[in-house]
């Protein structure tokens, strides 16, 4: 197996490294509005954007994706309030890369994981970024981890 760039290996547990890029830009934008509120002495803007910046930063810090090969499951933690989602590898269907474009400029690229639960197809997000290439590299590493594991069985 090649050296992993997006994951750290802890035994048979592969944990995706934190991705701060997209989330930190949102947090920095909110902090900029908070500073603007301080400059113009607008308490409503200071309060709203200050609190939102802190909540978004905590949410980014708690996000995570891991592959546990001992339990044969994906563990996905999205958002601040949601419980971790445990998806058996056997229920995994496919990945989807979604690009959001405004006036020919890509503003966001999301990597979604599709799985089957209760005979229904469900979807959850794994990662966000600015380029489809970074999401494709992430998919390639996940497939490499799963292929390496399937060869050992």
Backbone as a printed PyTorch tensor [residue, N CA C, xyz], in Angstrom:
tensor([[[  0.8520,  -1.1850,   0.0000],
         [  0.0000,   0.0000,   0.0000],
         [  0.8910,   1.2400,   0.0000]],

        [[  0.5230,   2.2160,  -0.7930],
         [  1.2610,   3.4760,  -0.8360],
         [  1.0850,   4.2410,   0.4640]],

        [[  1.9240,   5.2280,   0.6700],
         [  1.8050,   6.0690,   1.8550],
         [  0.5050,   6.8600,   1.7910]],

        [[ -0.2200,   6.8710,   2.9050],
         [ -1.5080,   7.5580,   2.9620],
         [ -1.2950,   9.0430,   3.2290]],

        [[ -1.9580,   9.8950,   2.4450],
         [ -1.8410,  11.3310,   2.6150],
         [ -3.0150,  11.9200,   3.3730]],

        [[ -4.1840,  11.3050,   3.2510],
         [ -5.3960,  11.8630,   3.8440],
         [ -5.8160,  11.1390,   5.1140]],

        [[ -5.1670,  10.0240,   5.4400],
         [ -5.5460,   9.2180,   6.5970],
         [ -4.3400,   8.9540,   7.4850]],

        [[ -4.6200,   8.7200,   8.7700],
         [ -3.6090,   8.2000,   9.6830],
         [ -4.0390,   6.8000,  10.0780]],

        [[ -3.0840,   5.9170,  10.2230],
         [ -3.3740,   4.5170,  10.5370],
         [ -3.0380,   4.2380,  11.9930]],

        [[ -4.0180,   3.6690,  12.6870],
         [ -3.8300,   3.2600,  14.0880],
         [ -4.2810,   1.8120,  14.1940]],

        [[ -3.3830,   0.8750,  13.8840],
         [ -3.7670,  -0.5360,  13.8340],
         [ -4.6260,  -0.7700,  12.6050]],

        [[ -5.8430,  -1.2550,  12.8140],
         [ -6.7840,  -1.4510,  11.7150],
         [ -7.8130,  -0.3270,  11.6470]],

        [[ -7.5260,   0.7950,  12.2770],
         [ -8.4050,   1.9610,  12.2470],
         [ -7.7170,   3.0500,  11.4260]],

        [[ -8.4020,   3.5020,  10.3900],
         [ -7.9060,   4.5750,   9.5380],
         [ -8.7480,   5.8120,   9.7910]],

        [[ -8.1230,   6.8700,  10.2720],
         [ -8.8230,   8.1040,  10.6150],
         [ -8.4190,   9.1810,   9.6150]],

        [[ -9.4290,   9.8010,   8.9980],
         [ -9.1470,  10.8600,   8.0320],
         [ -8.6270,  12.0870,   8.7740]],

        [[ -7.5710,  12.6730,   8.2350],
         [ -7.0190,  13.8840,   8.8290],
         [ -8.0400,  15.0110,   8.7050]],

        [[ -8.0200,  15.9130,   9.6560],
         [ -8.9720,  17.0270,   9.6350],
         [ -8.7410,  17.8990,   8.4070]],

        [[ -9.8500,  18.3610,   7.8490],
         [ -9.7910,  19.2390,   6.6980],
         [-10.3470,  20.5910,   7.1160]],

        [[ -9.4580,  21.5310,   7.3010],
         [ -9.8590,  22.8380,   7.8130],
         [-10.2020,  23.8410,   6.7200]],

        [[ -9.7590,  23.6260,   5.4990],
         [ -9.8330,  24.6220,   4.4330],
         [-11.1610,  25.3200,   4.2830]],

        [[-12.1850,  24.5990,   3.8500],
         [-13.4690,  25.2140,   3.5440],
         [-14.1200,  25.7900,   4.8000]],

        [[-14.1170,  25.0410,   5.8810],
         [-14.7520,  25.4860,   7.1220],
         [-14.0990,  26.7180,   7.7220]],

        [[-12.7740,  26.7690,   7.6630],
         [-12.0900,  27.9290,   8.2270],
         [-12.3540,  29.2020,   7.4250]],

        [[-12.5600,  29.0590,   6.1320],
         [-12.9040,  30.2440,   5.3310],
         [-14.2530,  30.7980,   5.7680]],

        [[-15.2030,  29.9010,   6.0430],
         [-16.5200,  30.3360,   6.5380],
         [-16.3720,  31.0090,   7.9050]],

        [[-15.5940,  30.4020,   8.7910],
         [-15.3890,  30.9760,  10.1260],
         [-14.6960,  32.3320,  10.0310]],

        [[-13.6830,  32.4350,   9.1800],
         [-12.9770,  33.7140,   9.0240],
         [-13.9040,  34.7870,   8.4630]],

        [[-14.8090,  34.4110,   7.5560],
         [-15.7950,  35.3660,   7.0480],
         [-16.7040,  35.8730,   8.1610]],

        [[-17.1320,  34.9670,   9.0340],
         [-17.9860,  35.3820,  10.1530],
         [-17.2220,  36.2660,  11.1390]],

        [[-15.9520,  35.9570,  11.3490],
         [-15.1350,  36.7960,  12.2210],
         [-14.9640,  38.1810,  11.6080]],

        [[-14.8350,  38.2430,  10.2810],
         [-14.7230,  39.5430,   9.6070],
         [-15.9950,  40.3730,   9.8220]],

        [[-17.1570,  39.7320,   9.7380],
         [-18.4060,  40.4520,  10.0140],
         [-18.4710,  40.8980,  11.4740]],

        [[-17.9740,  40.0620,  12.3840],
         [-17.9470,  40.4350,  13.8000],
         [-17.0510,  41.6510,  14.0100]],

        [[-15.8940,  41.6690,  13.3810],
         [-14.9850,  42.8150,  13.4950],
         [-15.6250,  44.0550,  12.8850]],

        [[-16.3200,  43.8770,  11.7590],
         [-17.0570,  45.0070,  11.1720],
         [-18.1180,  45.5400,  12.1110]],

        [[-18.7970,  44.6320,  12.8270],
         [-19.7860,  45.0500,  13.8240],
         [-19.1520,  45.8180,  14.9680]],

        [[-17.9510,  45.4130,  15.3710],
         [-17.2290,  46.1320,  16.4230],
         [-16.8490,  47.5260,  15.9300]],

        [[-16.3850,  47.6000,  14.6880],
         [-15.9680,  48.8790,  14.1070],
         [-17.1500,  49.8540,  14.0180]],

        [[-18.3130,  49.3450,  13.6160],
         [-19.4930,  50.2050,  13.4740],
         [-20.3690,  50.2320,  14.7230]],

        [[-19.9040,  49.5810,  15.7970],
         [-20.6000,  49.5480,  17.0840],
         [-22.0370,  49.0380,  16.9460]],

        [[-22.1980,  47.9200,  16.2180],
         [-23.4950,  47.2870,  16.0210],
         [-23.5250,  45.9960,  16.8410]],

        [[-24.1830,  46.0500,  18.0010],
         [-24.1870,  44.9210,  18.9270],
         [-24.8720,  43.6870,  18.3540]],

        [[-25.9090,  43.8710,  17.5340],
         [-26.6130,  42.7230,  16.9600],
         [-25.6750,  41.9310,  16.0390]],

        [[-24.9360,  42.6120,  15.1920],
         [-24.0030,  41.9450,  14.2760],
         [-22.8900,  41.2750,  15.0660]],

        [[-22.3850,  41.9420,  16.0840],
         [-21.3240,  41.3680,  16.9190],
         [-21.8120,  40.0810,  17.5650]],

        [[-22.9920,  40.1230,  18.1590],
         [-23.5260,  38.9480,  18.8560],
         [-23.8270,  37.7930,  17.9230]],

        [[-24.5420,  38.0810,  16.8360],
         [-24.9550,  37.0100,  15.9270],
         [-23.7470,  36.3500,  15.2700]],

        [[-22.8950,  37.1350,  14.6360],
         [-21.7680,  36.5420,  13.9160],
         [-20.6860,  36.0210,  14.8480]],

        [[-20.5250,  36.6090,  16.0080],
         [-19.5610,  36.0830,  16.9830],
         [-19.9570,  34.7020,  17.4680]],

        [[-21.2280,  34.5410,  17.8190],
         [-21.7160,  33.2400,  18.2860],
         [-21.6780,  32.2130,  17.1530]],

        [[-22.1050,  32.6130,  15.9550],
         [-22.0650,  31.6830,  14.8170],
         [-20.6440,  31.2420,  14.4870]],

        [[-19.6780,  32.1420,  14.5900],
         [-18.2870,  31.7800,  14.3190],
         [-17.7970,  30.7350,  15.3190]],

        [[-18.1240,  30.9160,  16.5900],
         [-17.7070,  29.9500,  17.6180],
         [-18.3810,  28.6010,  17.3990]],

        [[-19.6850,  28.6010,  17.1060],
         [-20.4130,  27.3500,  16.8790],
         [-19.8650,  26.6250,  15.6510]],

        [[-19.6000,  27.3490,  14.5750],
         [-19.0480,  26.7270,  13.3620],
         [-17.6600,  26.1530,  13.6170]],

        [[-16.8430,  26.8570,  14.3840],
         [-15.5060,  26.3540,  14.6770],
         [-15.5780,  25.0630,  15.4880]],

        [[-16.4500,  25.0130,  16.4840],
         [-16.6140,  23.7870,  17.2820],
         [-17.1210,  22.6510,  16.4020]],

        [[-18.0460,  22.9620,  15.5010],
         [-18.5800,  21.9520,  14.5920],
         [-17.4930,  21.3840,  13.6950]],

        [[-16.6260,  22.2360,  13.1800],
         [-15.5190,  21.7860,  12.3380],
         [-14.5870,  20.8810,  13.1360]],

        [[-14.3390,  21.2280,  14.3700],
         [-13.4240,  20.4670,  15.2090],
         [-13.9680,  19.0780,  15.5190]],

        [[-15.3020,  18.9300,  15.6010],
         [-15.9000,  17.6390,  15.9500],
         [-16.1560,  16.7370,  14.7440]],

        [[-16.0330,  17.2600,  13.5300],
         [-16.2650,  16.4790,  12.3300],
         [-15.2220,  15.3910,  12.1940]],

        [[-15.6340,  14.2520,  11.6300],
         [-14.6540,  13.1990,  11.4290],
         [-15.1690,  12.0490,  10.5870]],

        [[-14.2440,  11.3200,   9.9900],
         [-14.5570,  10.1390,   9.2020],
         [-13.4660,   9.1210,   9.4670]],

        [[-13.8640,   7.8830,   9.7570],
         [-12.8770,   6.8350,   9.9770],
         [-13.3820,   5.5160,   9.4100]],

        [[-12.4300,   4.6570,   9.1100],
         [-12.7260,   3.3200,   8.6180],
         [-12.1560,   2.3380,   9.6300]],

        [[-13.0250,   1.5730,  10.2710],
         [-12.6090,   0.5770,  11.2560],
         [-12.6860,  -0.7940,  10.5940]],

        [[-11.5350,  -1.3710,  10.2900],
         [-11.5120,  -2.6460,   9.5930],
         [-11.7380,  -3.8250,  10.5280]],

        [[-11.5490,  -3.6450,  11.8420],
         [-11.8590,  -4.7110,  12.7860],
         [-13.3710,  -4.8940,  12.9000]],

        [[-14.0790,  -3.7870,  13.0110],
         [-15.5480,  -3.8370,  13.0980],
         [-16.2090,  -3.8390,  11.7250]],

        [[-15.4190,  -3.6130,  10.6800],
         [-15.8960,  -3.5630,   9.2930],
         [-16.9990,  -2.5220,   9.1270]],

        [[-16.6560,  -1.2670,   9.4920],
         [-17.6430,  -0.1970,   9.3910],
         [-16.9810,   1.1530,   9.1530]],

        [[-17.7700,   2.0550,   8.5810],
         [-17.3920,   3.4530,   8.4570],
         [-17.9950,   4.1780,   9.6490]],

        [[-17.2790,   5.1330,  10.2100],
         [-17.8000,   5.9720,  11.2840],
         [-17.7240,   7.4150,  10.7970]],

        [[-18.9000,   8.0580,  10.7220],
         [-18.9770,   9.4160,  10.1970],
         [-19.6190,  10.3140,  11.2340]],

        [[-18.9600,  11.4150,  11.5570],
         [-19.5010,  12.4030,  12.4990],
         [-19.5980,  13.7270,  11.7620]],

        [[-20.8180,  14.1610,  11.5040],
         [-21.0750,  15.4340,  10.8330],
         [-21.8270,  16.3520,  11.7760]],

        [[-21.4360,  17.5880,  11.8030],
         [-22.1820,  18.5820,  12.5660],
         [-21.8960,  18.5660,  14.0460]],

        [[-22.5870,  19.4530,  14.7250],
         [-22.3660,  19.6650,  16.1440],
         [-23.2340,  18.7580,  17.0050]],

        [[-24.4690,  18.5470,  16.6030],
         [-25.4440,  17.8620,  17.4390],
         [-25.6330,  16.4050,  17.0410]],

        [[-25.3880,  16.0570,  15.7900],
         [-25.6470,  14.7030,  15.2980],
         [-24.7520,  13.6760,  15.9760]],

        [[-25.3320,  12.5030,  16.2260],
         [-24.5640,  11.3860,  16.7530],
         [-23.7220,  10.7930,  15.6270]],

        [[-22.6270,  10.1160,  15.9720],
         [-21.8310,   9.4590,  14.9230],
         [-22.6690,   8.4070,  14.1970]],

        [[-22.5020,   8.3440,  12.9010],
         [-23.2230,   7.3960,  12.0630],
         [-22.2980,   6.2240,  11.7690]],

        [[-22.7340,   5.0220,  12.1180],
         [-21.9470,   3.8190,  11.8880],
         [-22.5620,   3.0590,  10.7250]],

        [[-21.7950,   2.8850,   9.6510],
         [-22.2810,   2.2330,   8.4390],
         [-21.4280,   0.9880,   8.1940]],

        [[-22.0310,  -0.1920,   8.2160],
         [-21.2570,  -1.3970,   7.8870],
         [-20.7230,  -1.3150,   6.4560]],

        [[-19.5020,  -1.7770,   6.2540],
         [-18.8950,  -1.7390,   4.9330],
         [-19.7420,  -2.5400,   3.9390]],

        [[-20.4130,  -3.5960,   4.4070],
         [-21.2530,  -4.4050,   3.5260],
         [-22.4450,  -3.6060,   2.9850]],

        [[-22.8830,  -2.5590,   3.6980],
         [-24.0230,  -1.7430,   3.2600],
         [-23.6140,  -0.5840,   2.3560]],

        [[-22.3220,  -0.3820,   2.1700],
         [-21.8060,   0.6980,   1.3280],
         [-22.1810,   0.4390,  -0.1290]],

        [[-22.6830,   1.4850,  -0.8260],
         [-23.0650,   1.3580,  -2.2320],
         [-22.0670,   2.0390,  -3.1620]],

        [[-21.9030,   3.3750,  -3.0230],
         [-20.9950,   4.1020,  -3.9070],
         [-20.7520,   5.5030,  -3.3750]],

        [[-19.8020,   6.1950,  -4.0250],
         [-19.5050,   7.5840,  -3.7060],
         [-20.1260,   8.4890,  -4.7600]],

        [[-20.2940,   9.7600,  -4.3910],
         [-20.7590,  10.7700,  -5.3280],
         [-20.0000,  12.0610,  -5.0480]],

        [[-19.4880,  12.6810,  -6.0970],
         [-18.8260,  13.9720,  -5.9810],
         [-19.7830,  15.0180,  -6.5510]],

        [[-20.1130,  16.0130,  -5.7450],
         [-21.0570,  17.0530,  -6.1520],
         [-20.3180,  18.3840,  -6.2020]],

        [[-20.3850,  19.0490,  -7.3630],
         [-19.7670,  20.3610,  -7.5340],
         [-20.8510,  21.4290,  -7.4990]],

        [[-20.6060,  22.4790,  -6.7510],
         [-21.5010,  23.6360,  -6.7540],
         [-20.7730,  24.7520,  -7.4950]],

        [[-21.4010,  25.2400,  -8.5730],
         [-20.7680,  26.2680,  -9.4010],
         [-21.6830,  27.4760,  -9.5040]],

        [[-21.0790,  28.6500,  -9.4600],
         [-21.7760,  29.9140,  -9.6690],
         [-21.0270,  30.6820, -10.7460]],

        [[-21.6980,  30.9340, -11.8600],
         [-21.0870,  31.6720, -12.9720],
         [-19.7470,  31.0760, -13.3890]],

        [[-19.7250,  29.7770, -13.6050],
         [-18.5540,  29.0330, -14.0690],
         [-17.4140,  28.9770, -13.0550]],

        [[-17.6640,  29.3550, -11.8150],
         [-16.6470,  29.2840, -10.7640],
         [-17.1030,  28.2400,  -9.7460]],

        [[-16.2730,  27.2240,  -9.5270],
         [-16.5950,  26.1910,  -8.5470],
         [-16.4050,  26.7640,  -7.1510]],

        [[-17.4870,  26.7620,  -6.3680],
         [-17.4240,  27.3200,  -5.0190],
         [-17.3300,  26.2490,  -3.9440]],

        [[-17.7590,  25.0240,  -4.2490],
         [-17.7370,  23.9630,  -3.2550],
         [-17.7970,  22.6190,  -3.9710]],

        [[-17.0740,  21.6500,  -3.4500],
         [-17.1340,  20.2760,  -3.9410],
         [-17.3390,  19.3850,  -2.7220]],

        [[-18.3610,  18.5480,  -2.7710],
         [-18.6880,  17.6620,  -1.6500],
         [-18.5000,  16.2090,  -2.0640]],

        [[-18.0440,  15.3950,  -1.1290],
         [-17.9560,  13.9560,  -1.3350],
         [-19.0180,  13.3010,  -0.4650]],

        [[-19.9480,  12.6080,  -1.1090],
         [-21.0400,  11.9310,  -0.4070],
         [-20.8600,  10.4300,  -0.4920]],

        [[-21.2970,   9.7300,   0.5470],
         [-21.2480,   8.2770,   0.6030],
         [-22.6870,   7.7750,   0.6070]],

        [[-23.0140,   6.8730,  -0.3040],
         [-24.3420,   6.2740,  -0.3650],
         [-24.2820,   4.8890,   0.2570]],

        [[-25.3090,   4.5520,   1.0270],
         [-25.3750,   3.2560,   1.6950],
         [-26.8280,   2.8050,   1.7740]],

        [[-27.0170,   1.5410,   2.0980],
         [-28.3550,   0.9760,   2.2050],
         [-28.6920,   0.7660,   3.6800]],

        [[-29.8750,   1.2610,   4.0760],
         [-30.3600,   1.0690,   5.4350],
         [-31.8600,   0.8520,   5.3640]],

        [[-32.3320,  -0.2190,   5.9650],
         [-33.7580,  -0.5750,   5.9530],
         [-34.2920,  -0.6520,   4.5240]],

        [[-33.5140,  -1.2430,   3.6340],
         [-33.8630,  -1.4010,   2.2110],
         [-34.1150,  -0.0770,   1.4990]],

        [[-33.5270,   1.0020,   1.9990],
         [-33.6110,   2.3050,   1.3470],
         [-32.2040,   2.8330,   1.1400]],

        [[-32.0260,   3.5930,   0.0560],
         [-30.7350,   4.1990,  -0.2150],
         [-30.6360,   5.5150,   0.5530]],

        [[-29.5840,   5.6500,   1.3360],
         [-29.3570,   6.8580,   2.1340],
         [-28.0350,   7.4900,   1.7060]],

        [[-27.8580,   8.7460,   2.0930],
         [-26.6670,   9.4870,   1.6960],
         [-26.1700,  10.3090,   2.8830]],

        [[-24.8550,  10.4060,   3.0080],
         [-24.2620,  11.2730,   4.0180],
         [-22.9720,  11.8730,   3.4620]],

        [[-22.6430,  13.0490,   3.9480],
         [-21.4280,  13.7260,   3.4960],
         [-20.2020,  13.2380,   4.2260]],

        [[-19.0880,  13.2200,   3.5230],
         [-17.8100,  12.8150,   4.1250],
         [-16.8640,  13.9970,   4.2090]],

        [[-16.7340,  14.7390,   3.1030],
         [-15.7390,  15.8090,   3.0520],
         [-16.1980,  16.9130,   2.1110]],

        [[-15.5840,  18.0880,   2.2720],
         [-15.8240,  19.2270,   1.4040],
         [-14.4810,  19.8150,   0.9950]],

        [[-14.4710,  20.4550,  -0.1440],
         [-13.2560,  21.0930,  -0.5990],
         [-13.5490,  22.0490,  -1.7320]],

        [[-12.4830,  22.4450,  -2.4210],
         [-12.6280,  23.3860,  -3.5210],
         [-12.3970,  22.7440,  -4.8800]],

        [[-11.7880,  21.5560,  -4.9210],
         [-11.4930,  20.9360,  -6.2040],
         [-12.0050,  19.4980,  -6.2340]],

        [[-12.4300,  19.0690,  -7.4000],
         [-12.8710,  17.6840,  -7.5850],
         [-11.6780,  16.7350,  -7.5020]],

        [[-10.5060,  17.2260,  -7.8550],
         [ -9.3070,  16.3860,  -7.7920],
         [ -9.0170,  15.9520,  -6.3560]],

        [[ -9.1680,  16.8520,  -5.3880],
         [ -8.9110,  16.4740,  -3.9960],
         [ -9.9120,  15.4280,  -3.5230]],

        [[-11.1680,  15.5400,  -3.9630],
         [-12.1740,  14.5410,  -3.5880],
         [-11.8820,  13.2060,  -4.2690]],

        [[-11.4120,  13.2390,  -5.5180],
         [-11.0630,  12.0030,  -6.2140],
         [ -9.8690,  11.3270,  -5.5460]],

        [[ -8.8980,  12.1110,  -5.0890],
         [ -7.7610,  11.5420,  -4.3590],
         [ -8.2240,  10.8740,  -3.0710]],

        [[ -9.2000,  11.4750,  -2.3950],
         [ -9.7470,  10.8880,  -1.1690],
         [-10.4540,   9.5720,  -1.4840]],

        [[-11.2440,   9.5410,  -2.5530],
         [-11.9230,   8.3050,  -2.9580],
         [-10.8880,   7.2240,  -3.2710]],

        [[ -9.8280,   7.5880,  -3.9650],
         [ -8.7840,   6.6190,  -4.3130],
         [ -8.1330,   6.0320,  -3.0650]],

        [[ -7.8710,   6.8610,  -2.0510],
         [ -7.2750,   6.3480,  -0.8170],
         [ -8.2310,   5.4280,  -0.0740]],

        [[ -9.5150,   5.7890,  -0.0340],
         [-10.4980,   4.9250,   0.6340],
         [-10.5730,   3.5780,  -0.0810]],

        [[-10.6270,   3.6020,  -1.4190],
         [-10.6600,   2.3480,  -2.1830],
         [ -9.3980,   1.5280,  -1.9600]],

        [[ -8.2540,   2.1990,  -1.8560],
         [ -7.0020,   1.4980,  -1.6010],
         [ -7.0290,   0.8120,  -0.2340]],

        [[ -7.5550,   1.4960,   0.7720],
         [ -7.6730,   0.9060,   2.1150],
         [ -8.5940,  -0.3010,   2.0800]],

        [[ -9.7420,  -0.1620,   1.4220],
         [-10.6990,  -1.2630,   1.3620],
         [-10.1620,  -2.4310,   0.5410]],

        [[ -9.4430,  -2.1400,  -0.5520],
         [ -8.8660,  -3.2080,  -1.3700],
         [ -7.7810,  -3.9560,  -0.6060]],

        [[ -6.9430,  -3.2360,   0.1170],
         [ -5.8840,  -3.8650,   0.9050],
         [ -6.5030,  -4.7810,   1.9630]],

        [[ -7.5840,  -4.3280,   2.5650],
         [ -8.2630,  -5.1400,   3.5910],
         [ -8.8960,  -6.3820,   2.9700]],

        [[ -9.4910,  -6.2360,   1.7850],
         [-10.1600,  -7.3880,   1.1620],
         [ -9.1500,  -8.4450,   0.7220]],

        [[ -7.9140,  -8.0570,   0.4220],
         [ -6.8870,  -9.0310,   0.0580],
         [ -6.4470,  -9.8610,   1.2520]],

        [[ -6.5740,  -9.3080,   2.4710],
         [ -6.1480, -10.0270,   3.6700],
         [ -7.1640, -11.0690,   4.1050]],

        [[ -8.3930, -10.9310,   3.6380],
         [ -9.4560, -11.8620,   4.0840],
         [ -9.3240, -13.1880,   3.3840]]])
